[in-house]
Amino acid sequence: MHDFFNLGDLHNPATPDENVALIDCREWESPRTLSHGEIDRQVDASARALGKRGLARGDRIAILSLNRAEVLIAYFAIMRAGFVAVPVNIKFPRETIAFVLDDAEIKFAFCDAAGRALLPAGLPVVDFDASGPGSFADFLDPGAFETIRPKPGETAMVLYTSGSTGRPKGVPLSHWPALGGANTYWCGRPTSPTDAGGRSTVPHECARNG
């Protein structure tokens, strides 16, 4: 039995930790392979670290980076820790990125080297490409993390439109609608926040394996 209640915590406990979850081909000649267990532990470590940065629940955290394993880990960690993930297209014009960051009231950011050049001075960042202080490896705080249980309707992420007909618009998405899809996929049953504590009242018998 497993209760999926946070989009940042979709690790299916029925899947063996050692099973491959992701192959990062950012460096084509030397791809990285990460298991379900490795990703889950790094998400926990990132969530723990975010919790020590003085951020308030619901604060919005940007991700400006080309695709890589750390993007997925940061995305899950933001939501797992009770914050709001805001992925920003680094191919937007600089002025559009500045608008999105201001409109979303970004308090913290994850980025790669290219993305860092697009961020305003003074914004706290973790740079995936850095080494030493300020790097992703230095940021991690290994250990278990108790996933935040969102309230019904609580925002998980804000996705910005392309802005092809004007300025981009932020579209907030809550945990619950997407969790219904996840539970249907893994359990064959929908879920919804129906009791007073925000827990799904649908039992989850997730025995499906990868």
C-alpha positions as CSV (number, residue, x, y, z in Angstrom):
1,M,0.0,0.0,0.0
2,H,1.4,3.4,-0.9
3,D,-0.2,6.8,-0.9
4,F,1.0,9.1,-3.6
5,F,0.2,12.6,-2.4
6,N,3.1,14.9,-3.7
7,L,4.3,15.1,-7.2
8,G,7.8,15.3,-6.0
9,D,7.5,11.9,-4.4
10,L,6.5,9.6,-7.2
11,H,9.1,6.9,-6.4
12,N,7.2,3.6,-6.6
13,P,8.3,1.5,-3.6
14,A,7.5,-1.6,-5.6
15,T,10.3,-0.8,-8.0
16,P,13.7,-2.2,-6.9
17,D,16.1,0.6,-6.0
18,E,18.7,-0.7,-8.3
19,N,16.5,-0.6,-11.4
20,V,17.7,2.0,-14.0
21,A,15.5,5.1,-13.9
22,L,17.4,7.5,-16.2
23,I,20.2,7.7,-18.7
24,D,21.7,11.1,-18.9
25,C,23.2,11.6,-22.4
26,R,24.2,15.2,-21.9
27,E,27.8,14.0,-22.6
28,W,27.1,11.6,-25.4
29,E,30.4,9.8,-25.2
30,S,30.1,9.1,-21.5
31,P,26.4,8.8,-20.5
32,R,25.4,8.6,-16.8
33,T,23.1,5.9,-15.6
34,L,21.1,6.6,-12.4
35,S,18.9,4.1,-10.6
36,H,15.6,4.7,-8.9
37,G,17.3,4.6,-5.5
38,E,20.0,7.0,-6.5
39,I,17.5,9.6,-7.8
40,D,15.3,9.2,-4.8
41,R,18.2,9.8,-2.4
42,Q,19.4,12.8,-4.3
43,V,15.9,14.3,-4.3
44,D,15.7,13.8,-0.5
45,A,19.2,15.4,-0.2
46,S,18.1,18.4,-2.3
47,A,14.8,18.8,-0.4
48,R,16.7,18.7,2.9
49,A,19.1,21.4,1.6
50,L,16.2,23.6,0.4
51,G,14.6,23.4,3.8
52,K,17.6,25.0,5.3
53,R,17.7,28.0,3.0
54,G,15.1,30.1,4.9
55,L,12.5,29.7,2.2
56,A,8.8,29.8,3.0
57,R,6.4,27.1,2.0
58,G,5.0,27.9,-1.5
59,D,8.0,30.1,-2.5
60,R,8.8,29.8,-6.2
61,I,12.1,28.3,-7.3
62,A,13.3,28.6,-10.9
63,I,15.1,26.0,-13.0
64,L,17.1,27.4,-15.9
65,S,19.1,24.6,-17.5
66,L,19.4,22.4,-20.5
67,N,18.1,18.9,-19.9
68,R,20.2,16.8,-17.5
69,A,19.7,14.5,-14.5
70,E,20.0,17.4,-12.1
71,V,17.0,19.1,-13.6
72,L,14.8,16.2,-12.8
73,I,16.2,15.9,-9.3
74,A,15.8,19.6,-8.5
75,Y,12.3,19.6,-10.0
76,F,11.2,16.7,-7.7
77,A,13.0,18.2,-4.7
78,I,11.3,21.6,-5.0
79,M,7.9,20.0,-4.9
80,R,8.8,17.4,-2.3
81,A,9.9,20.1,0.0
82,G,6.7,22.1,-0.4
83,F,7.9,24.8,-2.8
84,V,6.8,25.6,-6.3
85,A,8.9,24.6,-9.3
86,V,9.1,27.1,-12.2
87,P,11.0,25.8,-15.2
88,V,12.2,28.6,-17.4
89,N,13.0,28.1,-21.1
90,I,16.6,29.3,-21.4
91,K,16.0,29.9,-25.1
92,F,13.6,32.7,-24.3
93,P,15.0,36.2,-25.1
94,R,16.8,37.7,-22.1
95,E,14.1,40.3,-21.5
96,T,11.5,37.6,-21.5
97,I,13.4,35.5,-18.9
98,A,13.7,38.6,-16.8
99,F,10.0,39.2,-17.0
100,V,9.2,35.5,-16.0
101,L,11.6,35.7,-13.0
102,D,10.0,38.9,-11.8
103,D,6.4,37.8,-12.5
104,A,6.9,34.5,-10.7
105,E,8.6,36.2,-7.7
106,I,11.4,33.8,-7.8
107,K,13.3,33.4,-4.5
108,F,15.9,30.8,-5.5
109,A,17.2,29.1,-8.7
110,F,18.9,26.0,-10.0
111,C,20.8,26.6,-13.2
112,D,23.6,25.4,-15.5
113,A,26.4,27.8,-16.5
114,A,24.4,29.2,-19.5
115,G,21.4,29.7,-17.3
116,R,23.4,31.4,-14.6
117,A,24.3,34.2,-17.0
118,L,20.6,35.0,-17.4
119,L,19.9,35.3,-13.7
120,P,19.9,38.6,-11.8
121,A,22.7,39.5,-9.4
122,G,21.8,38.7,-5.8
123,L,19.5,35.8,-6.4
124,P,20.6,32.7,-4.5
125,V,21.5,30.0,-7.0
126,V,22.9,26.4,-7.2
127,D,24.9,25.9,-10.4
128,F,24.9,22.4,-11.8
129,D,28.2,23.1,-13.7
130,A,30.1,24.7,-10.8
131,S,32.5,22.9,-8.5
132,G,33.2,23.6,-4.8
133,P,31.0,26.1,-3.0
134,G,27.8,26.9,-4.9
135,S,27.9,23.6,-6.8
136,F,25.1,21.0,-6.8
137,A,27.3,18.4,-5.1
138,D,28.1,20.9,-2.3
139,F,24.5,21.9,-2.0
140,L,23.2,18.4,-1.3
141,D,22.4,17.4,2.4
142,P,22.3,13.6,2.4
143,G,19.7,11.9,4.6
144,A,16.1,11.0,4.8
145,F,13.4,13.6,4.2
146,E,9.7,13.6,5.2
147,T,7.8,14.6,2.1
148,I,5.5,17.6,2.6
149,R,1.8,16.8,2.3
150,P,0.2,19.4,0.1
151,K,-3.2,20.9,1.0
152,P,-5.9,20.3,-1.6
153,G,-5.3,22.7,-4.5
154,E,-1.8,23.6,-3.4
155,T,0.4,24.6,-6.3
156,A,3.1,22.2,-7.4
157,M,4.5,24.1,-10.4
158,V,4.0,27.1,-12.6
159,L,4.5,26.6,-16.3
160,Y,4.9,29.7,-18.6
161,T,3.4,29.8,-22.0
162,S,5.6,30.6,-25.0
163,G,4.5,34.2,-25.2
164,S,4.0,34.0,-29.0
165,T,1.0,36.3,-28.8
166,G,2.3,38.6,-26.1
167,R,4.1,38.2,-22.8
168,P,4.2,34.6,-21.4
169,K,1.5,33.7,-18.9
170,G,2.2,31.6,-15.8
171,V,-0.2,28.7,-15.5
172,P,-0.2,27.2,-11.9
173,L,-0.8,23.5,-11.6
174,S,-1.6,21.7,-8.4
175,H,-0.5,18.3,-7.2
176,W,-3.9,16.6,-7.3
177,P,-4.9,16.5,-11.0
178,A,-1.5,15.0,-12.0
179,L,-1.5,12.6,-9.0
180,G,-4.8,11.2,-10.4
181,G,-3.0,10.2,-13.5
182,A,0.0,8.8,-11.6
183,N,-2.3,6.7,-9.4
184,T,-4.3,5.5,-12.4
185,Y,-1.0,4.4,-14.1
186,W,0.5,2.6,-11.1
187,C,-2.6,1.4,-9.4
188,G,-5.4,1.5,-12.0
189,R,-7.4,3.7,-9.6
190,P,-7.9,7.5,-9.6
191,T,-7.3,9.6,-6.5
192,S,-8.6,12.8,-5.1
193,P,-8.3,14.8,-1.8
194,T,-11.5,13.8,-0.1
195,D,-11.0,13.6,3.6
196,A,-10.4,16.4,6.1
197,G,-6.6,15.8,6.2
198,G,-6.2,16.0,2.5
199,R,-5.4,12.3,2.1
200,S,-6.9,10.3,-0.7
201,T,-9.5,7.9,0.5
202,V,-8.8,5.5,-2.3
203,P,-6.5,2.7,-1.2
204,H,-3.4,2.2,-3.4
205,E,-2.3,-1.4,-3.9
206,C,0.7,-0.6,-6.1
207,A,2.3,-3.9,-6.9
208,R,3.1,-3.0,-10.5
209,N,6.8,-3.5,-11.3
210,G,8.8,-1.6,-13.9
